[in-house]
Amino acid sequence: MGQRSQTRQCLTCKNKGCIGHCRFGKPIPKRNGRALPGVSDKATALPRLYRSPIEPSHWLVWTGDGWFRFPAKLDGWADRCSVANVSRQKLQRVPLRMAFNTGLIESFELQVSNLAA
């Protein structure tokens, strides 16, 4: 004999999607980050910080404007220079917080706050 199709129903949400992970309900949609109104995505993109074993006394950073090299010292971002032909094979990506006292982070925070105003 044929089996009767049986739909299972969540007792909490009636298959409309629980707050948690209901195995019967619809999947919870992923939330996208909201952009700041009037500010481009390029302006809010965080820089990527790299360290080179060849130049241990310098940081390399990629921003929306390209590659820059600056000394790993207090307020070193003021002495930055643009770099071309960066080989990323030898670079090690490091957390942005490692350049906390160089002025890099403060520069980007200032840039984003000026564009948002």
C-alpha positions as CSV (number, residue, x, y, z in Angstrom):
1,M,0.0,0.0,0.0
2,G,1.1,3.6,-0.6
3,Q,2.5,5.6,2.3
4,R,0.8,8.7,3.3
5,S,3.0,11.8,3.0
6,Q,3.3,13.4,6.3
7,T,4.3,17.0,6.9
8,R,5.9,17.7,10.2
9,Q,5.2,20.9,11.9
10,C,7.1,22.9,14.6
11,L,5.0,23.4,17.7
12,T,6.6,26.8,18.4
13,C,6.4,28.6,15.0
14,K,4.1,26.5,12.8
15,N,6.9,26.3,10.2
16,K,7.2,30.1,9.8
17,G,10.8,30.2,11.1
18,C,11.8,30.2,14.8
19,I,14.2,32.6,16.3
20,G,16.6,29.8,16.9
21,H,17.4,27.0,14.4
22,C,14.0,25.4,13.8
23,R,14.6,22.2,11.8
24,F,11.2,22.5,10.2
25,G,11.1,26.2,9.4
26,K,12.6,28.3,6.7
27,P,16.3,29.0,7.1
28,I,17.2,32.4,8.7
29,P,18.4,34.8,5.9
30,K,21.9,36.1,6.3
31,R,22.1,39.8,7.2
32,N,24.1,42.1,5.1
33,G,26.0,44.9,6.7
34,R,24.4,48.3,6.0
35,A,26.6,50.9,4.4
36,L,26.8,54.3,5.8
37,P,24.4,56.6,3.9
38,G,26.2,58.8,1.4
39,V,29.6,57.0,1.8
40,S,31.0,54.8,-0.9
41,D,32.1,51.2,-0.3
42,K,35.6,52.2,-1.3
43,A,35.8,54.8,1.5
44,T,34.7,52.3,4.2
45,A,36.9,49.4,3.1
46,L,39.6,48.6,5.6
47,P,43.2,48.5,4.6
48,R,45.1,45.2,4.5
49,L,48.3,45.1,6.5
50,Y,51.3,42.9,5.5
51,R,54.8,42.2,6.8
52,S,57.7,41.2,4.6
53,P,60.5,39.0,5.9
54,I,62.8,40.9,3.5
55,E,62.0,44.3,5.1
56,P,61.2,43.6,8.7
57,S,61.4,47.3,9.7
58,H,58.6,48.3,7.3
59,W,54.9,47.6,6.9
60,L,53.2,47.1,3.5
61,V,49.5,48.1,3.2
62,W,47.0,47.7,0.5
63,T,44.2,50.3,0.3
64,G,41.7,51.1,-2.3
65,D,44.3,53.5,-3.7
66,G,47.0,50.9,-4.1
67,W,50.1,49.6,-2.3
68,F,52.1,51.7,0.2
69,R,55.2,51.1,2.3
70,F,55.8,52.8,5.6
71,P,58.3,52.4,8.5
72,A,57.2,50.4,11.5
73,K,57.7,53.2,14.0
74,L,55.7,55.7,15.9
75,D,53.7,57.8,13.4
76,G,55.3,56.0,10.5
77,W,52.3,56.4,8.2
78,A,53.3,60.1,7.7
79,D,56.5,58.8,5.9
80,R,54.6,56.5,3.6
81,C,55.5,56.0,-0.1
82,S,53.6,54.2,-2.9
83,V,55.0,50.9,-4.1
84,A,54.6,49.2,-7.4
85,N,55.2,45.5,-8.4
86,V,54.6,44.1,-5.0
87,S,55.1,40.3,-4.9
88,R,52.6,38.9,-2.5
89,Q,54.3,35.5,-2.4
90,K,56.7,36.6,0.3
91,L,54.2,38.8,2.3
92,Q,52.5,37.7,5.5
93,R,49.1,39.2,6.2
94,V,48.9,40.4,9.8
95,P,46.0,41.9,11.8
96,L,45.5,45.6,11.3
97,R,45.8,46.2,15.1
98,M,49.5,45.5,14.9
99,A,50.0,49.0,13.4
100,F,48.2,50.7,16.2
101,N,50.7,53.4,16.9
102,T,51.7,54.2,13.3
103,G,48.9,56.6,12.4
104,L,47.4,54.3,9.8
105,I,44.3,53.4,11.7
106,E,43.7,56.9,12.8
107,S,44.0,58.2,9.2
108,F,41.3,55.8,7.9
109,E,39.0,56.6,10.9
110,L,39.3,60.3,10.1
111,Q,38.8,59.7,6.4
112,V,35.5,57.7,7.0
113,S,34.2,60.2,9.5
114,N,34.9,63.2,7.1
115,L,33.1,61.4,4.3
116,A,30.1,60.5,6.4
117,A,29.6,64.1,7.6
